[in-house]
Amino acid sequence: MKVNLAEAHASLNKVKEIHQKAKVFDGHCDTILKIINDKRSVKRILGKKSTTGHLDIPRMKEGGIDVQVFAVFIEDIYKPDRALKRTLQLIDCFYREIEKNQDDISLVTNYNQIEGINRAGKIAAILSIEGGEALEGDLGVLRVLYRLGVRLLTLTWNQRNQIADGIGESRTGSGLTEFGLKVIDEMNDLGMLIDVSHLSETGFWDVIKRSKTPIIASHSNCYALCSHLRNLKDEQIKALTDKDGVIGITFVPNFLTQEKRKTTVKDVVTHIDYLVEKAGIDYVGLGSDFDGTGGLPLGLGGVDKIPNITAELLNRGYKEGEIEKILGGNFLRVFKKVVG
Ligand SMILES: [Zn+2]
């Protein structure tokens, strides 16, 4: 018994050591929307540990997060006519939260800034938009949003927009529009990450054909393990990884398994395993969807629990260098290559 305890302690220390050394990159959260919409007397703010929701700065520190992508999500009631105004309100909310917590977190717009901010002991925040409605069909808007610091655009949510159809448009399932093609070209020129999560399959193949740079799926899982429309089929995984992109495995229970049971951190790592087996170690990352999903797997109830993934990877025999790639190295490689 004593031996077992000692072993357990040693492996716990090992998890801590590997996790602290690794750069941890989360490719997707919807926390800004939760903050702007919180009408309770004690408002949720980024800087204070909350008993509700999934992500705040104290819990990010506990979880060892180095880089966090903050998505701006435009709710249906604002589409299509007020999408841009709503986007700007959310970006304003993001900036205000970042400024209030400038000792702990900073907006980053290129790779060198990530390194600098992390070296200063702070969290690097990447600004993204979830839904191309924000552009309101205008490339000039895209360029201005880039100037505001946006470095990642999820082309669609589930519905159709000016760029393409989302996965919810199963009757048509159309690909990129003429405007959508121009958006891809402009994002390539600006150096922005093109995100195909939520995009129709036809749209996915159009992006693969059109984009000159690697693309990402910021929060999607493997269709072979869970045949949900939000997940990527094997051919899609191959095409995306052949292009040197990265897939952020998401923690959303409905995208992990179709079995009617409680999911756990093991289910997340099973999707990681599958991608590693199919494509190799260089193309998988994390895309939690914290604050964008109601439920979460057991052992992953908030951003502070991310080290449980490291523990499970270690349990399954992954080497330290491989764990570093999964936790953030792969996302950072693609960010550096595309954004610069
Ligand atoms: Zn999403």
Boltz pocket constraint, residues with backbone or C-beta under 6 A from the ligand:
constraints:
  - pocket:
      binder: B
      contacts: [[A, 130], [A, 198], [A, 219], [A, 292]]
      max_distance: 6.0
